[in-house]
Amino acid sequence: MPTENSSAPTLIVFGATGRVGRAVVAEARSRGLEVTPVGRSAGDLASPDDVARLAAGHDAAVAAVYDPQAVPGDFFPAAARALATGLPRAGVRRLVGVGLASVLPTAAGPLLMDTPGYPQEWRAFYEGHAAGTEALRAAAPEALDWAVLSPAGDFDHTGAPTGGYTLADADADSRVTPADFAAAVLDELTAPTLHGVHAGVAGA
């Protein structure tokens, strides 16, 4: 756990064992931040009490969580409500969640998941993510400054990081590496520009 006398911002990453979570932890450590990685075995993210217990002593949080055994439409809203309740109780002031490009609007207006040819077999998962963001929007108190980031299209797990990124509308062809996405997440944690919104991230 972070020390009380540390002058650097302290960060907790829920979902730290996934690809995005690992990238965020690595980016935070490269910036000299104190970071606590948390996996599913540490507690129940749908429990405000567990969230508050784990988040105590931190300044900011990242939620990059997913439970393959749970119904998406149940899991994501429950986790969002627990974060909205538990984080402020622990004194955490900033949250960046990791969302899904499918539920972002495209430049033409429709959500990416509603564009022609977009895969529909995972629509329940897309809609579960969207419900999670709406639950966070409804439940988060003023004391919790939150934003949700997702790739504008998808992750590039094989390409080299560019060292840059841009905020962008949803685009099925857009790609961003986990490392560049993690840089966007850390920038939003340490110098927030997005508040109460879901935004897409593309590689520069």
C-alpha positions in Angstrom: 0.0 0.0 0.0 1.1 3.6 -0.5 2.8 5.4 2.4 1.0 8.3 4.0 3.9 10.7 3.5 4.3 10.2 -0.2 4.1 13.4 -2.2 3.3 11.6 -5.5 -0.3 10.9 -6.4 -1.3 7.4 -5.4 -3.2 5.2 -7.8 -5.2 2.0 -7.5 -5.9 -0.1 -10.6 -8.9 -2.4 -10.5 -8.5 -5.1 -13.1 -4.7 -4.9 -13.1 -4.2 -8.4 -14.3 -5.7 -7.8 -17.8 -3.8 -6.3 -20.7 -5.0 -2.8 -20.3 -4.6 -2.9 -16.5 -1.0 -4.2 -16.8 -0.2 -1.4 -19.3 -1.7 1.2 -16.9 0.3 -0.1 -14.0 3.5 0.0 -16.1 2.8 3.5 -17.3 2.1 4.7 -13.8 5.4 3.3 -12.5 7.3 4.8 -15.4 6.0 8.2 -14.2 7.1 7.6 -10.6 3.6 7.1 -9.3 2.8 4.8 -6.4 0.3 2.2 -7.7 -1.6 -0.6 -6.2 -2.6 -3.3 -8.7 -5.8 -5.1 -7.8 -7.2 -8.3 -9.3 -10.6 -10.0 -9.0 -9.4 -12.2 -6.1 -8.8 -9.1 -3.9 -12.4 -8.3 -3.4 -15.9 -7.9 -4.9 -16.0 -4.9 -7.2 -19.8 -4.9 -6.9 -19.5 -4.3 -3.2 -19.1 -0.6 -2.1 -17.5 -1.9 1.2 -14.8 -3.8 -0.7 -14.1 -0.9 -3.1 -13.8 1.5 -0.1 -11.5 -0.9 1.8 -9.2 -1.5 -1.2 -9.1 2.2 -2.3 -8.3 3.7 1.1 -5.2 5.7 1.0 -5.3 6.4 -2.7 -5.9 9.6 -4.7 -7.2 8.2 -7.9 -8.5 5.0 -9.4 -8.6 3.1 -12.7 -11.3 0.5 -13.4 -10.5 -1.9 -16.2 -12.7 -4.7 -15.0 -14.5 -7.6 -16.6 -16.1 -10.8 -15.2 -16.5 -13.4 -17.9 -18.8 -15.4 -15.6 -21.3 -12.6 -15.0 -24.1 -11.2 -17.1 -22.8 -8.0 -18.6 -26.0 -6.1 -18.1 -25.8 -6.9 -14.4 -22.1 -6.7 -13.8 -21.1 -3.4 -15.3 -23.9 -1.3 -13.6 -23.3 -3.0 -10.3 -19.6 -2.3 -10.5 -20.3 1.3 -11.5 -22.6 1.9 -8.5 -20.1 0.3 -6.1 -17.3 2.5 -7.4 -19.5 5.6 -7.2 -20.2 4.8 -3.6 -17.0 3.2 -2.4 -14.4 5.5 -3.9 -15.7 8.8 -2.3 -16.0 7.0 1.0 -12.3 6.2 0.7 -11.4 9.7 -0.2 -10.6 9.0 -3.9 -11.4 12.0 -6.0 -10.7 10.9 -9.6 -11.8 7.8 -11.5 -11.0 6.8 -15.1 -12.9 3.8 -16.3 -12.1 1.7 -19.3 -15.0 1.5 -21.7 -15.9 0.1 -25.1 -15.7 1.7 -28.5 -18.9 0.0 -29.6 -21.1 2.3 -27.6 -19.3 5.5 -28.7 -20.9 7.7 -31.5 -19.2 7.9 -34.8 -18.5 11.1 -36.7 -21.7 10.6 -38.7 -23.7 10.3 -35.5 -24.8 6.6 -35.0 -23.2 4.5 -32.3 -20.4 2.3 -33.6 -22.4 -0.8 -32.7 -25.3 0.5 -34.9 -23.3 1.0 -38.1 -23.7 -1.4 -41.1 -21.6 -4.5 -40.9 -20.6 -4.1 -37.2 -20.6 -7.5 -35.4 -23.8 -8.1 -33.4 -23.1 -11.4 -31.7 -21.7 -9.5 -28.7 -24.4 -6.9 -28.5 -25.4 -7.8 -25.0 -21.8 -7.1 -23.9 -21.8 -3.7 -25.7 -25.1 -2.8 -24.0 -23.8 -4.0 -20.6 -20.9 -1.6 -20.9 -23.2 1.3 -21.9 -25.5 0.5 -18.9 -22.4 0.6 -16.7 -21.5 4.1 -17.9 -25.1 5.3 -17.4 -25.1 3.8 -13.9 -21.9 5.7 -13.1 -23.4 8.9 -14.4 -26.5 8.5 -12.3 -24.8 7.4 -9.1 -21.5 9.4 -8.9 -21.6 12.2 -6.4 -20.0 15.6 -7.0 -17.0 14.5 -4.9 -16.1 11.9 -7.6 -14.7 13.4 -10.8 -15.0 10.6 -13.4 -14.4 9.9 -17.1 -14.5 6.8 -19.2 -11.9 6.2 -22.0 -11.9 3.4 -24.6 -10.2 2.8 -27.9 -11.9 4.7 -30.7 -12.0 1.4 -32.5 -9.9 -1.4 -31.0 -6.6 -2.2 -29.4 -3.5 -3.0 -31.5 -1.8 -5.7 -29.5 1.0 -6.3 -31.9 2.1 -2.9 -33.1 4.8 -0.7 -31.5 3.7 2.2 -29.3 3.9 5.6 -31.1 4.4 7.6 -27.9 1.3 9.6 -28.7 -2.5 9.5 -29.0 -5.5 11.7 -29.9 -9.1 11.8 -28.7 -11.4 10.7 -31.5 -14.9 9.7 -32.5 -15.6 6.0 -32.9 -14.2 4.4 -36.0 -14.1 0.6 -36.6 -10.7 1.0 -38.4 -9.0 3.0 -35.6 -6.3 1.3 -33.5 -4.3 2.3 -30.4 -1.7 0.2 -28.6 -2.3 -0.6 -24.9 0.8 1.5 -24.0 -0.4 4.6 -25.8 -3.9 4.1 -24.4 -2.4 3.8 -20.9 -0.7 7.1 -21.4 -4.1 8.7 -22.1 -5.5 7.2 -19.0 -2.6 8.5 -16.8 -2.8 11.9 -18.4 -6.5 12.0 -17.5 -5.7 10.9 -13.9 -3.0 13.5 -13.3 -4.3 16.4 -15.4 -8.0 15.9 -16.0 -9.6 17.4 -19.1 -12.6 15.1 -19.4 -15.4 15.2 -16.8 -18.5 12.9 -16.8 -18.0 11.8 -20.3 -16.9 8.7 -22.4 -14.3 9.5 -25.0 -12.4 7.5 -27.6 -8.6 7.3 -27.9 -6.8 6.7 -31.2 -3.1 6.2 -31.9 -1.3 9.3 -33.1 
